[in-house]
Amino acid sequence: MKFDIIGKPIFAGTEGMENSANRKSVIVINSLALVVGAMVIGVGGYFYLLTSSLLVLIPVIIETLSFLSVIVLNSRKRFVEANLVMLVAHCIFAVYWSIVLDAAISTELLLAFLFLIIFHLSGSFIVYKEKKTIIVCLTMVILLTISVHLNRVYHAITPLSISPSVQSTMRGITSIAFLVLIALIMSTYLGKIQVLLLSERQLKEVSERKSAFLRETFHELRTPLNAIFGNAQFLQQRKQNYELPERQEVENLYAASYIARNIVNNVLDMSRIDSGKFYVLIKEPFNLKETIALCVAMNSYLAASRGIIINIEYADELPLAINSDKLLLTKIFNNVLSNAVKFAPDNSLVLFKCYAIEEQIIFEISNEGTINPEVAGKIFDAFVTTRSQLSEGTGLGLAITRHLVELFGGKIALKPNDNDQTIVYFNIPLETATDAVNTHHAFQYRKNCFYGATAVVIEDDLPSSTLLKKVLEEMGIQPILCKDAQESIAVISENKPTVIISDLNMPGLNGRELLGIVNNHKELKGIPVLIVSGDAFSTVREELLEAGAAAFITKPVHFKELYQELSRQLPLRYAAV
């Protein structure tokens, strides 16, 4: 019964409310109205006994009814009006009591309480999207505060005549009342802060679990996808041996597996960004023109399957070599290029322009066709995409690209034009390389291009090891296969291979432990170790490179990437470039 008397007013208006934030706001307002109303009756009644003045009794009754009306309005689902009455009542009666009681009330505590309650109620108006009401209320509070101070100075309204002893008693009681009310309001915020901190911890745990799930799932997905994409590359290289219908089937298989590879990479990149594990720029001197040409070459297979040509315009004033992060720039180029190819019409042109303005490098990648204006404004947001002929996509590529461009201190946007084209342009700072840069002019490996080299291949997945064996043999490298890293130590020591290619995650001795053994072995530490893995999280890549890995190649393995890494690591006498 007691709970019904107190509980019904507190929960008035919350019936059927699904939004927990709105529900809590109504409960807090109702509770404050009850507490303040009870304090007004108690303190105001005592003040009336001390003064026997109707100037105390009548306002006490009106103020009490005002706070009770707040609960009534909430019970009728008129939440904005309830908050407004609460705010106006506090403001008006705060000013009234400070004028009438004068020195019998602490102006400082009154104003502190007033501003706190206004701040609290303003939050409720934000929930109900009443921004104009907030501005009006704040203006009213400022004006009322000024009027209180002016009355203290000029005594436009004469306060009640109260003896010093009664004034002291009343001042003490009102100070305690204000402090209690301030403590009550602050306690609600402390509760909210604790809830927010708990929610933050829970969200962090969910994010970590999601990342772990994605990591394991996509690692498992990459292994069979590696076999599909690898065989698609072999078929693509030999498509001239097939009839026209079979060639189209090969091109479709290659395009589909290439897109699947990009989707896996983009999901993992977005998961990394969402979890707060941002990329860090690692600058090095490299040949920019060559890097662009390599990215164009890698995207040309997919483009050629639909009759699309990718051209490059590299401005003469640009240096060939710059100092920047090659890996992240390559990600940016591939994301924008693959997007341009995906949405370009068949038998059209994609143009990659690169030029300099002042101390900035400007990149423009254009394709024929326009983007829906509704989509264009948010094309760089996550999960925004349009349909294409090959796939709908995840809508993550350009969102990741924007994040990467901003890491360089640049901007990415759609460039307006009147030629029915989509032009994505972005910029990065121009920093000319001063150190020597190694160049590799061949982007496509040829048969026996590394003739005479040997490689120990450590891979426990049979399709993956078979693919590596096949592609290495075409490059002229003699592969020696091992199923686990423990067995490979003896094989490496006996054969002294030119290069070691190892999977990262294997039973027994994993690739990371193998790397430590090789790098600490007197006779083996000069042999480059290439780690090939489906674990594509950048933190893993960075850890292994710091531990001494010569390169980190993600599954599904692109043969051109493998060739590029081998051409960097093998002695020059092997590389027939």
N, C-alpha and C positions, 0 to 999 in steps of 0.2 A: 504493500500500500504506500509506504514511504517512497519507494522507488517510482511509483506511478506519479506521485505528486511532483517529484523533482525531475524524473526521467522524461515525462511527456513534454514539458516545456523545452528541455534541452534538445530533444530529438524532433521537435516540431518542424515539419516541412521536409524531413529527410526520407519520408516514405517513398519507395519506388525509385530513389536516386541510384543510378549506376556509376556515375563518376565519383570516385572516392575523394578527389580533391575538392569538388564542390560540396560533397557531404560533410567533410571535415570543417570546411569554412562555415557552413550553416550551424554546425554543432558549437563551434567556438563562439560565434556571434551570439547565439542563444545563451550560452553559459555566461558570457560577459554581461549580457543584459540582465540575467538573473542576479549575478553577484553584485554588479554596480547598483541595481535597483534595491537590493537588500541593504547595501551599505548606505545608500541615500536615505532610506527609511530610518535606519539605526542612527547614523551620525546626524542627519537632519532633524530627527525627533529629539535627540539630545540637545542640539543647538537651540531648538524652539523652547525647550524647558529652561535653557540658560537665558534666553533673550525675551521670550514671550512675545515675539514680533511676527505679524502676519507676513512680513517680507521674507521670513524664513519658511513658515508653514506652507503658504500657497505654492511657492516654487518647488518645495520638496514633493508635494502632491503631484504637480505637473510633470516634474522630472521622472518620478516613479512611473507614472502612467505612460510617459514617452518610451521608457525602456520596456515596459510590458507590451506596448504596441509593436515593438520590434519582433517579439516572439509571435504575436498574432499575425503580422504580415508574413513572416517566414512560414507559418503554418498554412497560409493561403498561397504559398509558392510565389510570393511577390518579394523576391530576394533583393533585388536592386533597391526597391523602396525601403525595405527593412534596414539595409546598410546605410542608406541616406539618412533615415530618421535617427539611427544610432550616432552618425557623425554630426548631424546638425544639433542634436540634443547635447552632446558632449561640448561642442564649441560654444553654443549659446549659454549653457549653464556654467561653463568654466569661466566665461567672461563675467556673467552675472555675479557669481559667488566671489570672484576676485575683487569686484567693485564694491559689493555690499558689505563683505566681511573685511576688506582691506588688509590690515596687518594681521588679522586672525587666520589668514591662509598664506601658505608659502607660495609665492608667485613662481619661483624657480621650479619647484616640484610640480606645480599645476601645469606649467608650460611643457615640462618634460613628459608628463603623462599625456597631455594633449597631443603633442607631436607624435608620441609613440602610438596612441590609439588611431591617429590619422594615418600614419604609415601602415598600420595593420589593416585598417579598413580600405585603404587605397589598393592593397593587394587583392581584396575581394572584388573591388570594382574592375581590376585588371582581368580577373577570372571571368567576370560577366561582360568584358569588353566595353566598359563605359569610360573611355578615356577622357571625354569632355567633362564628365562629372568630376573626375579627379582634379582637373585643372580648375574648375569652378570652386570646388571645396578647398583646395590649397590657397586659392586667392582669398577666399572668405576667412580662412584661418589667419593669414598674414594680416589682413585688415583688422580682425578682431584683436590680434595680439598687439598691434600698434595702438588700437583704441584703449586697451587696458593700461599700457605704459603712459599714454597721454593723460588718462584720467588720474593716474598716480601723481603725475606732475602738476596738472592744472585743477584737479578736483571738480570737474564739470558735474559729476554726480556725487552727492554727499553720502558716505558710507554710514552704516549703523553705528550708533554710539555704544561702544562696548568697553567695559572696564578692562584695565591692563591684565588683571588676573584671569578674567574670562577669555580675553584674547589669547593669552599664553596657553590656556587649556585647549581652546579650539584649534590653535595652530599645531599643537602636539598631536591632537586626534586626526586632523586633516593630513598631516605629514605621514602618519602611520598608514592612513587609508590609501593615500597616493602610492606609497611604497609597496603596499600589499598588491594594489592593482597593477603597478608596473611589474612586480615579480610574477604575477599571474600571466600577464601578456608575454613576458620574456620566456616563461616556462614553456609556453606553446611553441615559441621559436626554437628553443633548445630541443624540444621533442621532434620538431620538423628536421632540425639539423641531424639528429641521431638517425632518423628514418632515411634521410638522404645519404648519410655515410654508409648505412647498412645496404641501401640500394646500390651505391657505388661499388661496394665490395662484391655484392651478388652479381652485378653486371660484369665486373672484372673477371669473376670466376666463370661466368657463362661465356665471356669472350675467349678466355683461355681454353675452355673446353671445346668451343667451336673451332678455334685455331688448331687444336690437337686433332679434332675429328677430321677437319679438312686436310690436315697434313697427312694423316694416316690413310684417309680415303683416296686422296689424289696420288699418294705414293703407290698404292695398290693399283690405281687406274693407269698410272704412267707405264708400268711394266708391260701389260698387254698392248697398250697404245704404241709403245716403242716398237714392238714387232709389226704392228699394222703400218705405222708410218715409215719404218725402215724398208719394208717390202714394197710399199707404195713408191718410195724413192727409186728403188731398183727398177721397178716396172716403168717409171717415168723416164729413166735414162735410156731404156731400151724400147720405147714405144714405137720407134720407127720400124721395128721388126714386125709390128702387128698391123692388121687390117684397120681401116678407118673406124668401124664401130667399136673394136677393141681399144683403140687409142682413146676414144671418148670415154670409155669406161675407166681406163687407167687414169685419165686426167680428173675424172670425177672422184675416184678413190683418193688420189693425191690431195685434191682440194679439200675434201671432207676431213681427211686425217690431219691436214695442216691447220684447218680451222679448229678442230677438236684440241689440238696441241695448244693453240693460242688461248682458247677458252679456259683450259686448265691453268695456264700461266696467269691469266688475268684474274681468275677467282682467287688464287693464292696471293697475288700482289695486293688485291683489294682487302683481303683478310688481314694482311700485314699492316696496311695503312689504317684500317678500322681499329686494330688492337693497339695503335699508338707506336708501333715499331717502324719508325720512318727510315727511309734510305738516307745515307750520308754520302755527300759528294767526295769522290776520291779522284783527284785530278792527276793526269798523266799526259805527256806529249803523244799525239797520234795524228795520223793522216786523215783529215776530215773528208776530203774528196773520195779517198779510197773506201772509207767507212760508209759513206752514202751509197757508193757504187755497189758495195757488198749487200747492203739492205735492199737496194733495188733489185739486185740479182736474185736474192732469196724470195722476193715477192713476185718475181717475173713468172715463175712456174704457174702460180694460181692465176695471174693476169692472162698469160698466154692461152690458158685453157678456155678463155672466153673472148679471145681476140683483142685483149686490151694491151696497149703498148705503154710502157713507163719511160719517159724521157727525163734527162737531167740537164738543168741549166746552172752551171757553177760559175759565178762571176769571177772575172779575171783579177779584180782587186783583192779577192780573198786569198789569204795564205793557204797553202795546201795542208800545213800542219798547225794544229792549235793545242793549247793546254786546257783540257777539260776532262769530264768523266765520260769515257768512251762507252762503258757498259750501259749507263743510264740514257745517254744520247741514242744509242742503238735501240734501246727499248722504245724511246719516243718515236724514232723514225719508223720502226716496224709497226707500232700501233697505228700511227696516222696513215702510213702507206697501205696497210692491210685494210683499214677502214675505207680508204679512197677506192681501192680495188673492189672491195665487197659491194659498194653502192654505186659504182660506175656502171653505165649501160654496156652491153656487149659491143665489141668492135669500136671502142672509143679510146681516148688518150688520157693518161694520168701524167701530170707534169710536176716534177720536184725542182723548185727554184731555190737557190741559195745565194744571198748577197749580203753586203755590209752597209749599215747606216751608222755613221759616227763610230762608237765603240761597241756596237751590237751586231751580232749575226742574225739575219732574218731568214727564216725558212718558210716557204710557201708550197703547200702540196694541194693541187687542184684536180678535180675530176668533173666530168660532165654530169649535169643533173643538179636539181636543187632540193633543198630540205624543206619539209613542211614548216612554215613559220612558227607554229605552236611548239614544235620540237626544237627548232633552231635556238630558241632562247635558253634552253636548258640542256643542250646536247652534251655539255661537259659535266653534267651531273651523273651520278651512279645510276645504273639500271634504266637509262633513257636510250632508246634505240628505235629504229624503224625497220620495216621488213626489207629483206634483200632477196635476190634470186636463189642464193645458196643457203642462207640461214637467217634466223631472226637475230641471233647474237645475244649476249648477256647485257650489253650496254655498259660494260665496265672499262673497255679499252681507253676511251677518251677521258673518262674520269681519272684513271690512273695517270694518263699522260699529263693532264692539268697539274696533278700533284707533283709530278717529276719536273715539269717546266718551272713551276714555282720554286722548287728546290734550287734551281739555277739562278733565281732572281728574275725570271722572265715572265711573260704572259702569253696565253694562247687564246685565240678567238677565231670566229668566222669572219672572213673579210668580205664586206659587201661588194657586189659587182652586178653588172647588167647583162652578162653573157650567158645566163642559164648555167652557171657553174657553182660548185661548192669549193671554196678556198679556205683551207685551214692554215693560219699563219701563227708562228710563234717566234720568240727571240731568246737568245742567251748572250751573256757578255762575251766579247771578242778578246781572247788572250792568246797572242801568237806564241807558238812553241819556240823556245830557245835551244832546247836539247835536241840531240839527234833522234830521228824517228826511223824505226825499221819499217820498210814497206814490203808488201806482198801483192804483186800485181795479178796473180791468178786467183780467182774466186771459185772456180770449178776445178776440182782435181782431175788429173788425167791418169790413165793406166800407168802403173809403175813409176809414179811421180816421186816416190820415196824408195826406189829400188835399193835393196841391200840392207835396209833397216830391219830390226827385229823388235817384237813387242810381246811382253807377257800380259795376257788378258785374264783378269780375275773376275769371274762372273758366275754366280750360282744359278742364274736363270738361263735355261737352254736356248730359247728363242733369241734372247739378247746376245748371248755369247756367239751364236751362229751368225747373227747379223754383223757383229763386230769383226768376226773372222773373215767374213765375205768381203766387207768393204775395205779392210786392211790389206787383204790379198790383192784387191784391185789396185790399191795404191802402191803395191810392190813391197809391202811390209810382211815379213814372215811372222805370223802370230803363234804363240804358244799358250794354249788354253789351260786354265786352272779353275777348279770348282770352288776352292776356298782359299783364304789368305794364308792360313797356316801352312798348307801344302806349297803355296807359291814361294815362300821364303827360300826353300832349298832350290827350287827351279830358278829363281832370280839369281841366287849366288852362283849356280852352276853355269847359266847361260849368259849372264851380264848383258841383258837386252838393251837396246837403244832407248826404249821407252816402256813405262809400265802403265797399263790402263786398268783401273780397279773400280768395282762397284763399292758403294759406301757401306751399305747395310747387308752384312752376311753373317751366318752363324759362326761362332767361334771368334776368330780374329777379324774385326771389322776394318774397313778402309782407313779409318782414322788411326787405329793402332798400327796398321801396316805402314802408314806414312811415317810414323814415329820411328819404327824399326829401320826403315830404309834410310831416312835422313840422319840417323845416328850410327849407321854402319860405315866403317872406314872405307870399304871397297864399293859400296852401293850408293852412297849419299849424292853422287853426281848424276844419278839417273833421274830424269824428270818423271813425276808421277801425276797422271791425269785421273781425276776422280769423276766417275760417271754415276749419277744417282737420280732416282725419282724424287728425292727429298729436295724440293726446289726453294725452300725458305732461304732468303738471302743471308740470314744470320749463320746458317750452316755453311754456306758458300764462303762467307767472310772468315769464319773460324778456320776452315780448312786451308784457305789461301794463306792466312797468317801462320798456320802450322807448317807451311812449306810445300803445299800442293802446287804443281806447276800450272794447273788449270782445273776448273770445275765445269763439267758439261752436264746439262740436265736432260733427263729422258722426257719425251722421245728425242733421240739423238738426230739432229740435222747433220747430214754428211758434210755440208759446207762448213758448219761450225767445227766439226771434228777436224776437217782438213786445215782450217785456219789455225787451230790450236796446235796441231802437229807441226805445221810449217814454222810456228814460232819456237818450238822446242827441239826439233831434230837438228842435228848438225847440218851445215849448209851443203856438204858434199852429197847429202841424201836428197835434198829438195830440188827437184828438177822444175824450177819455176819458169 
